[in-house]
């Protein structure tokens, strides 16, 4: 019982440090054999509805977000979008919106990965924005070396969102 409790507490500490270290606009990446997860979080002096409006207006992404070249389609529940990113300008990512809870949570992805955006309305008038993306699967070890690191891109995304939402 003592070892199980120690293992449980260690897991909680590791999870907590991952969340904390992803705050303040600094991205973190955790790599495993079959997946990779990158996260970033930042407090924004704005309301969740203003941030949500930025995150769900596909046509306006390139106006405020320097990491996105274009998004075609409608960002809404079960809709499909086509995203072109500065990470790989030669590729168009065909994604499906998997979850859409206004002012709280947005998830989109394809067969290889999921990106999740969450908004937490804080009592002090700020909103905590958290973005995480997990890429992986059984074939991940074969193509992992071809996927660029996301840390800088995630940090830029969060900073761009903060700047746009605080205007």
MARBA-3410 file (N, C-alpha, C, O; in Angstrom, 1 decimal):
167
0.8,-1.2,0.0,0.0,0.0,0.0,0.9,1.3,0.0,0.5,2.2,-0.7 ~ 2.0,1.2,0.8,2.8,2.4,0.9,3.5,2.7,-0.5,3.6,3.9,-0.9 ~ 3.9,1.6,-1.2,4.5,1.8,-2.6,3.5,2.4,-3.6,3.8,3.2,-4.4 ~ 2.2,1.9,-3.5,1.2,2.4,-4.4,0.9,3.9,-4.1,0.7,4.7,-5.1 ~ 0.9,4.3,-2.9,0.7,5.7,-2.5,1.8,6.6,-3.0,1.6,7.7,-3.5
3.0,6.1,-2.8,4.2,6.8,-3.3,4.2,7.0,-4.8,4.5,8.0,-5.3 ~ 3.8,5.9,-5.5,3.7,6.0,-7.0,2.6,7.0,-7.4,2.9,7.7,-8.3 ~ 1.5,6.9,-6.7,0.4,7.8,-7.0,0.8,9.3,-6.8,0.6,10.1,-7.7 ~ 1.5,9.6,-5.7,1.9,10.9,-5.4,3.0,11.4,-6.4,3.0,12.6,-6.8 ~ 3.9,10.5,-6.8,4.9,10.9,-7.8,4.2,11.2,-9.1,4.6,12.2,-9.7
3.2,10.5,-9.5,2.5,10.8,-10.7,1.8,12.1,-10.7,1.8,12.9,-11.6 ~ 1.2,12.4,-9.5,0.5,13.7,-9.4,1.5,14.9,-9.4,1.3,15.9,-10.1 ~ 2.7,14.7,-8.8,3.7,15.7,-8.9,4.2,15.9,-10.3,4.4,17.1,-10.7 ~ 4.4,14.9,-11.0,4.9,15.0,-12.4,3.9,15.6,-13.3,4.2,16.5,-14.0 ~ 2.6,15.3,-13.1,1.5,15.9,-13.9,1.4,17.4,-13.6,1.3,18.2,-14.5
1.5,17.7,-12.3,1.4,19.1,-11.9,2.5,19.9,-12.4,2.3,21.0,-12.9 ~ 3.7,19.4,-12.4,4.9,20.1,-12.9,4.8,20.3,-14.4,5.3,21.3,-14.9 ~ 4.2,19.4,-15.1,4.1,19.5,-16.5,3.1,20.7,-16.8,3.4,21.5,-17.7 ~ 2.0,20.7,-16.1,1.0,21.8,-16.3,1.6,23.1,-15.9,1.5,24.1,-16.7 ~ 2.3,23.2,-14.8,2.9,24.5,-14.3,3.9,24.9,-15.3,4.0,26.1,-15.6
4.8,24.0,-15.7,5.9,24.4,-16.6,5.4,24.8,-18.0,6.1,25.5,-18.7 ~ 4.2,24.4,-18.3,3.6,24.8,-19.6,3.0,26.2,-19.5,2.5,26.7,-20.5 ~ 2.9,26.8,-18.3,2.3,28.1,-18.1,3.2,29.2,-18.5,4.4,29.0,-18.7 ~ 2.7,30.4,-18.5,3.4,31.6,-18.7,4.0,31.7,-20.1,5.1,32.3,-20.3 ~ 3.4,31.0,-21.1,3.8,31.1,-22.5,5.0,30.2,-22.9,5.5,30.3,-24.0
5.5,29.4,-22.0,6.6,28.5,-22.2,6.1,27.1,-22.6,5.4,26.5,-21.8 ~ 6.5,26.6,-23.7,6.0,25.3,-24.2,6.8,24.2,-23.6,8.0,24.3,-23.3 ~ 6.2,23.0,-23.4,6.9,21.8,-23.0,6.5,20.7,-23.9,5.4,20.6,-24.5 ~ 7.4,19.7,-24.1,7.2,18.6,-24.9,7.6,17.3,-24.2,8.6,17.2,-23.6 ~ 6.7,16.3,-24.2,6.9,15.0,-23.6,6.9,14.0,-24.7,6.0,13.9,-25.5
8.0,13.2,-24.9,8.2,12.3,-25.9,8.1,10.9,-25.3,8.7,10.5,-24.3 ~ 7.3,10.0,-26.0,7.3,8.6,-25.7,7.5,7.8,-27.0,7.6,8.4,-28.0 ~ 7.6,6.5,-26.9,7.8,5.7,-28.0,6.7,5.9,-29.1,7.1,6.0,-30.3 ~ 5.5,5.9,-28.7,4.4,5.9,-29.7,3.7,7.3,-29.8,2.7,7.4,-30.5 ~ 4.1,8.3,-29.1,3.5,9.6,-29.2,4.4,10.7,-28.7,5.4,10.5,-28.0
4.0,11.9,-29.0,4.7,13.1,-28.6,3.6,14.2,-28.2,2.6,14.4,-29.0 ~ 3.7,14.8,-27.0,2.7,15.8,-26.6,3.4,17.1,-26.3,4.4,17.2,-25.6 ~ 2.9,18.2,-27.0,3.5,19.5,-26.7,2.3,20.3,-26.1,1.2,20.3,-26.6 ~ 2.6,21.1,-25.1,1.6,22.0,-24.4,2.2,23.4,-24.2,3.4,23.6,-24.0 ~ 1.3,24.3,-24.1,1.6,25.7,-23.7,0.4,26.3,-23.0,-0.8,26.0,-23.4
0.6,27.1,-22.0,-0.5,27.8,-21.3,-0.1,29.2,-21.1,1.1,29.5,-20.9 ~ -1.0,30.1,-21.0,-0.8,31.5,-20.8,-2.0,32.2,-20.2,-3.1,31.9,-20.6 ~ -1.8,33.1,-19.3,-2.9,33.9,-18.8,-3.1,35.1,-19.7,-2.1,35.8,-20.0 ~ -4.3,35.4,-20.0,-4.7,36.5,-20.9,-5.6,37.4,-20.2,-6.6,37.0,-19.7 ~ -5.4,38.7,-20.3,-6.2,39.7,-19.7,-7.4,40.0,-20.6,-7.5,41.1,-21.2
-8.3,39.0,-20.7,-9.4,39.1,-21.6,-10.5,38.1,-21.2,-10.2,37.2,-20.5 ~ -11.7,38.2,-21.8,-12.7,37.3,-21.4,-12.7,36.1,-22.3,-12.1,36.1,-23.4 ~ -13.2,34.9,-21.9,-13.2,33.7,-22.7,-13.9,33.9,-24.0,-13.5,33.4,-25.0 ~ -15.0,34.7,-24.0,-15.8,34.9,-25.3,-15.0,35.7,-26.3,-15.1,35.4,-27.5 ~ -14.1,36.6,-25.9,-13.3,37.3,-26.9,-12.2,36.4,-27.5,-12.0,36.4,-28.7
-11.6,35.6,-26.6,-10.6,34.6,-27.0,-11.3,33.5,-27.9,-10.7,33.2,-29.0 ~ -12.4,33.1,-27.5,-13.2,32.1,-28.3,-13.5,32.6,-29.7,-13.3,31.9,-30.7 ~ -13.8,33.9,-29.8,-14.1,34.5,-31.1,-12.9,34.4,-32.0,-13.0,34.2,-33.2 ~ -11.7,34.7,-31.5,-10.5,34.6,-32.2,-10.2,33.1,-32.7,-9.8,32.9,-33.8 ~ -10.4,32.2,-31.7,-10.1,30.8,-32.0,-11.0,30.1,-33.0,-10.7,29.1,-33.6
-12.2,30.7,-33.2,-13.2,30.0,-34.0,-13.5,30.8,-35.3,-14.4,30.4,-36.1 ~ -12.8,31.8,-35.6,-13.0,32.6,-36.9,-11.8,32.2,-37.8,-10.8,32.8,-37.8 ~ -12.1,31.2,-38.6,-11.0,30.6,-39.5,-10.4,31.6,-40.4,-9.2,31.7,-40.5 ~ -11.2,32.4,-41.0,-10.7,33.4,-42.0,-9.7,34.4,-41.4,-8.8,34.9,-42.1 ~ -9.9,34.7,-40.1,-9.1,35.8,-39.5,-7.8,35.3,-38.9,-7.0,36.1,-38.4
-7.6,34.0,-38.8,-6.4,33.4,-38.2,-5.1,34.1,-38.7,-4.3,34.6,-37.8 ~ -4.9,34.2,-40.0,-3.6,34.8,-40.4,-3.5,36.3,-40.0,-2.4,36.8,-40.0 ~ -4.6,37.0,-39.7,-4.5,38.4,-39.3,-3.9,38.6,-37.9,-3.2,39.6,-37.6 ~ -4.1,37.6,-37.0,-3.6,37.7,-35.7,-2.5,36.7,-35.3,-1.8,36.8,-34.3 ~ -2.5,35.6,-36.1,-1.6,34.4,-35.7,-0.5,34.2,-36.7,-0.8,33.8,-37.9
0.7,34.5,-36.4,1.8,34.4,-37.3,2.3,33.0,-37.6,3.1,32.8,-38.4 ~ 1.7,32.0,-36.9,2.0,30.6,-37.2,1.1,29.9,-38.2,1.3,28.8,-38.6 ~ 0.0,30.6,-38.6,-1.0,30.0,-39.5,-1.0,30.8,-40.8,-1.1,32.1,-40.8 ~ -0.8,30.1,-41.9,-0.9,30.8,-43.2,-2.4,30.9,-43.6,-2.8,32.0,-44.1 ~ -3.2,29.9,-43.4,-4.6,29.9,-43.7,-5.3,28.8,-43.1,-4.8,27.7,-42.8
-6.6,29.0,-42.9,-7.6,28.0,-42.5,-8.8,28.2,-43.4,-9.4,29.3,-43.4 ~ -9.2,27.1,-44.0,-10.4,27.1,-44.9,-11.4,26.3,-44.2,-11.1,25.2,-43.6 ~ -12.7,26.7,-44.2,-13.8,26.0,-43.6,-14.3,26.7,-42.4,-13.9,27.8,-42.1 ~ -15.2,26.0,-41.8,-15.9,26.6,-40.6,-15.5,25.8,-39.4,-15.5,24.6,-39.3 ~ -15.0,26.6,-38.4,-14.6,25.9,-37.1,-15.9,25.8,-36.2,-16.3,26.7,-35.5
-16.5,24.6,-36.3,-17.7,24.3,-35.5,-17.8,22.8,-35.4,-17.1,22.1,-36.1 ~ -18.6,22.3,-34.5,-18.8,20.9,-34.2,-19.0,20.1,-35.5,-19.8,20.4,-36.3 ~ -18.1,19.1,-35.6,-18.2,18.1,-36.7,-17.8,18.6,-38.1,-17.9,17.9,-39.1 ~ -17.4,19.9,-38.2,-17.0,20.5,-39.4,-15.6,20.1,-39.8,-14.8,19.7,-38.9 ~ -15.2,20.1,-41.1,-13.9,19.9,-41.6,-13.2,21.2,-42.0,-13.9,22.0,-42.5
-11.9,21.3,-41.6,-11.2,22.4,-42.0,-9.9,22.0,-42.7,-9.4,20.9,-42.5 ~ -9.3,23.0,-43.4,-8.0,22.8,-44.0,-7.1,23.8,-43.5,-7.3,25.0,-43.7 ~ -6.0,23.4,-42.8,-5.1,24.3,-42.2,-3.7,24.3,-42.8,-3.2,23.2,-43.1 ~ -3.2,25.4,-43.1,-1.8,25.5,-43.6,-1.0,26.3,-42.6,-1.3,27.4,-42.2 ~ 0.1,25.7,-42.1,0.9,26.2,-41.0,2.3,26.6,-41.5,2.8,26.1,-42.5
2.9,27.5,-40.8,4.3,27.9,-41.1,5.3,26.7,-40.8,6.4,26.8,-41.2 ~ 4.8,25.7,-40.0,5.7,24.6,-39.7,6.1,23.8,-40.9,7.2,23.2,-41.0 ~ 5.1,23.7,-41.8,5.3,22.9,-43.1,4.4,23.6,-44.1,3.3,23.2,-44.3 ~ 5.0,24.5,-44.8,4.3,25.4,-45.8,3.8,24.6,-47.0,3.0,25.0,-47.8 ~ 4.4,23.4,-47.2,4.0,22.6,-48.4,2.9,21.7,-48.2,2.4,21.0,-49.1
2.4,21.6,-46.9,1.3,20.7,-46.6,0.1,21.4,-46.1,0.1,22.4,-45.4 ~ -1.1,20.8,-46.5,-2.4,21.3,-46.0,-2.9,20.2,-45.1,-3.1,19.0,-45.5 ~ -3.2,20.5,-43.8,-3.7,19.6,-42.9,-5.2,19.5,-42.9,-5.8,20.6,-42.8 ~ -5.7,18.4,-43.2,-7.2,18.2,-43.3,-7.7,17.7,-41.9,-7.4,16.5,-41.6 ~ -8.4,18.5,-41.2,-8.7,18.2,-39.8,-10.2,18.2,-39.7,-11.0,18.8,-40.4
-10.7,17.6,-38.6,-12.1,17.6,-38.3,-12.2,18.1,-36.9,-11.5,17.8,-36.0 ~ -13.2,19.0,-36.7,-13.5,19.5,-35.3,-14.2,18.4,-34.6,-15.4,18.0,-34.9 ~ -13.6,17.9,-33.5,-14.1,16.8,-32.7,-14.9,17.2,-31.5,-15.8,16.5,-31.1 ~ -14.6,18.4,-31.0,-15.3,18.8,-29.8,-15.4,20.3,-29.9,-14.4,21.0,-30.3 ~ -16.5,20.9,-29.5,-16.8,22.3,-29.6,-17.7,22.8,-28.5,-18.9,22.7,-28.6
-17.1,23.2,-27.4,-17.9,23.7,-26.3,-17.6,25.2,-26.1,-16.5,25.6,-25.6 ~ -18.5,26.1,-26.6,-18.2,27.5,-26.6,-17.6,28.1,-25.3,-18.1,27.8,-24.2 ~ -16.6,28.9,-25.5,-15.9,29.6,-24.5,-15.1,28.7,-23.5,-14.7,29.1,-22.4 ~ -15.0,27.4,-23.8,-14.4,26.4,-22.9,-13.4,25.5,-23.6,-12.2,25.4,-23.2 ~ -13.8,24.8,-24.6,-13.0,23.7,-25.2,-13.2,23.5,-26.7,-14.4,23.5,-27.2
-12.1,23.4,-27.4,-12.1,23.2,-28.9,-11.1,22.1,-29.2,-10.0,22.2,-28.7 ~ -11.5,21.1,-29.9,-10.6,20.0,-30.2,-10.7,19.7,-31.7,-11.8,19.5,-32.2 ~ -9.6,19.7,-32.4,-9.6,19.2,-33.8,-8.4,18.3,-34.1,-7.5,18.3,-33.3 ~ -8.5,17.5,-35.1,-7.5,16.6,-35.4,-7.7,15.7,-36.6,-8.7,15.9,-37.3 ~ -6.8,14.8,-36.8,-6.9,13.8,-37.9,-6.5,12.5,-37.3,-6.5,12.3,-36.1
-6.2,11.5,-38.2,-5.9,10.2,-37.7,-4.5,10.1,-36.9,-4.3,9.1,-36.3 ~ -3.7,11.1,-37.0,-2.4,11.0,-36.4,-2.3,11.9,-35.1,-1.4,11.7,-34.3 ~ -3.2,12.9,-35.0,-3.0,13.7,-33.8,-4.3,14.5,-33.5,-5.2,14.6,-34.3 ~ -4.3,15.0,-32.3,-5.4,15.9,-31.8,-4.8,17.1,-31.1,-3.8,17.1,-30.4 ~ -5.4,18.3,-31.5,-5.0,19.5,-30.8,-6.2,20.0,-30.0,-7.3,20.0,-30.5
-5.9,20.3,-28.7,-7.0,20.7,-27.8,-6.7,22.1,-27.3,-5.6,22.4,-26.8 ~ -7.7,23.0,-27.3,-7.6,24.3,-26.8,-8.6,24.4,-25.6,-9.8,24.0,-25.8 ~ -8.2,24.8,-24.5,-9.1,25.0,-23.3,-9.0,26.4,-22.8,-7.9,27.0,-22.8 ~ -10.1,27.0,-22.4,-10.2,28.3,-21.8,-10.7,28.2,-20.4,-11.8,27.5,-20.2 ~ -10.1,28.7,-19.4,-10.6,28.7,-18.0,-10.8,30.2,-17.6,-9.8,31.0,-17.5
-12.0,30.5,-17.2,-12.3,31.9,-16.8,-11.9,32.0,-15.3,-12.4,31.3,-14.5 ~ -11.0,32.9,-15.0,-10.5,33.1,-13.7,-11.2,34.2,-13.0,-11.8,35.1,-13.6 ~ -11.3,34.1,-11.7,-12.0,35.1,-10.8,-11.5,36.5,-10.9,-12.2,37.4,-10.7 ~ -10.2,36.6,-11.3,-9.6,38.0,-11.4,-9.8,38.7,-12.7,-9.1,39.7,-12.9 ~ -10.6,38.2,-13.6,-10.9,38.8,-14.9,-10.0,38.3,-16.0,-10.1,38.8,-17.1
-9.1,37.4,-15.7,-8.2,36.9,-16.8,-8.8,35.5,-17.2,-9.7,34.9,-16.6 ~ -8.3,35.0,-18.3,-8.6,33.7,-18.8,-7.3,33.0,-19.0,-6.4,33.5,-19.6 ~ -7.3,31.7,-18.6,-6.1,30.9,-18.8,-6.4,30.1,-20.1,-7.3,29.4,-20.2 ~ -5.5,30.3,-21.1,-5.5,29.6,-22.3,-4.5,28.4,-22.3,-3.4,28.6,-21.8 ~ -5.0,27.2,-22.6,-4.1,26.1,-22.6,-4.2,25.4,-24.0,-5.4,25.1,-24.4
-3.1,25.1,-24.6,-3.2,24.3,-25.9,-2.2,23.1,-25.8,-1.1,23.3,-25.3 ~ -2.7,22.0,-26.2,-1.9,20.8,-26.2,-2.2,20.0,-27.5,-3.3,20.0,-28.0 ~ -1.1,19.4,-28.0,-1.3,18.5,-29.2,-0.5,17.3,-28.9,0.7,17.3,-28.6 ~ -1.2,16.2,-29.2,-0.6,14.8,-29.1,-0.6,14.2,-30.5,-1.7,14.2,-31.2 ~ 0.5,13.8,-30.9,0.7,13.1,-32.2,1.2,11.7,-31.9,2.1,11.6,-31.1
0.7,10.7,-32.6,1.2,9.4,-32.4,0.4,8.3,-33.0,-0.6,8.5,-33.8 ~ 0.7,7.1,-32.6,0.1,5.9,-33.0,1.1,4.8,-33.2,2.3,5.0,-32.9 ~ 0.7,3.6,-33.6,1.6,2.5,-33.7,2.7,2.8,-34.7,3.8,2.2,-34.5 ~ 2.5,3.5,-35.7,3.5,3.8,-36.7,4.4,5.0,-36.4,5.3,5.4,-37.1 ~ 4.1,5.7,-35.3,4.8,6.9,-34.9,6.3,6.8,-34.9,7.0,7.7,-35.4
6.9,5.7,-34.4,8.3,5.6,-34.4,9.0,5.7,-35.8,10.1,6.1,-35.9 ~ 8.2,5.3,-36.8,8.7,5.3,-38.2,8.8,6.7,-38.8,9.6,7.0,-39.6 ~ 7.9,7.6,-38.4,7.9,8.9,-39.0,8.1,10.1,-38.0,8.1,11.2,-38.4 ~ 8.4,9.8,-36.7,8.6,10.8,-35.7,9.7,11.8,-36.0,9.6,13.0,-35.8 ~ 10.8,11.3,-36.6,11.9,12.1,-36.9,11.7,13.2,-38.0,12.4,14.1,-38.1
10.6,13.0,-38.7,10.2,13.9,-39.8,9.3,15.0,-39.3,9.1,16.0,-40.1 ~ 8.8,14.9,-38.1,7.9,16.0,-37.6,8.7,17.0,-36.9,9.4,16.7,-35.9 ~ 8.6,18.3,-37.3,9.4,19.3,-36.6,8.9,19.5,-35.1,7.8,19.2,-34.8 ~ 9.8,20.0,-34.3,9.4,20.4,-33.0,8.4,21.5,-33.0,8.4,22.4,-33.8 ~ 7.5,21.5,-32.0,6.4,22.5,-32.0,6.6,23.6,-30.9,5.9,24.6,-30.9
7.6,23.4,-30.1,7.7,24.3,-28.9,7.7,25.8,-29.3,6.9,26.6,-28.8 ~ 8.6,26.2,-30.2,8.6,27.6,-30.6,7.3,28.1,-31.3,6.9,29.2,-31.0 ~ 6.8,27.2,-32.1,5.5,27.5,-32.8,4.4,27.7,-31.7,3.6,28.6,-31.9 ~ 4.3,26.9,-30.7,3.3,27.0,-29.7,3.5,28.2,-28.9,2.5,28.9,-28.5 ~ 4.7,28.6,-28.5,4.9,29.8,-27.8,4.5,31.0,-28.6,4.0,32.0,-28.0
4.8,31.0,-29.9,4.4,32.1,-30.7,2.9,32.2,-30.8,2.3,33.3,-30.8 ~ 2.2,31.1,-31.0,0.8,31.0,-31.1,0.2,31.6,-29.8,-0.7,32.5,-29.9 ~ 0.6,31.2,-28.7,0.1,31.7,-27.4,0.3,33.2,-27.3,-0.6,34.0,-26.8 ~ 1.5,33.7,-27.6,1.8,35.1,-27.5,1.0,35.9,-28.5,0.5,37.0,-28.1 ~ 0.8,35.4,-29.7,0.0,36.1,-30.7,-1.5,36.2,-30.2,-2.1,37.2,-30.4
-2.0,35.1,-29.6,-3.4,35.1,-29.1,-3.5,36.1,-28.0,-4.5,36.8,-28.0 ~ -2.6,36.1,-27.1,-2.6,37.0,-26.0,-2.6,38.5,-26.5,-3.4,39.3,-26.0 ~ -1.8,38.8,-27.4,-1.7,40.1,-27.9,-3.0,40.6,-28.6,-3.5,41.7,-28.4 ~ -3.6,39.7,-29.4,-4.8,40.0,-30.1,-6.0,40.1,-29.2,-6.8,41.0,-29.3 ~ -6.1,39.2,-28.2,-7.2,39.2,-27.2,-7.1,40.4,-26.3,-8.2,40.9,-25.8
-5.9,40.9,-26.0,-5.8,42.0,-25.0,-5.9,43.4,-25.7,-5.8,44.4,-25.0 ~ -6.1,43.4,-27.0,-6.3,44.7,-27.7,-7.6,45.4,-27.3,-7.9,46.5,-27.8
END
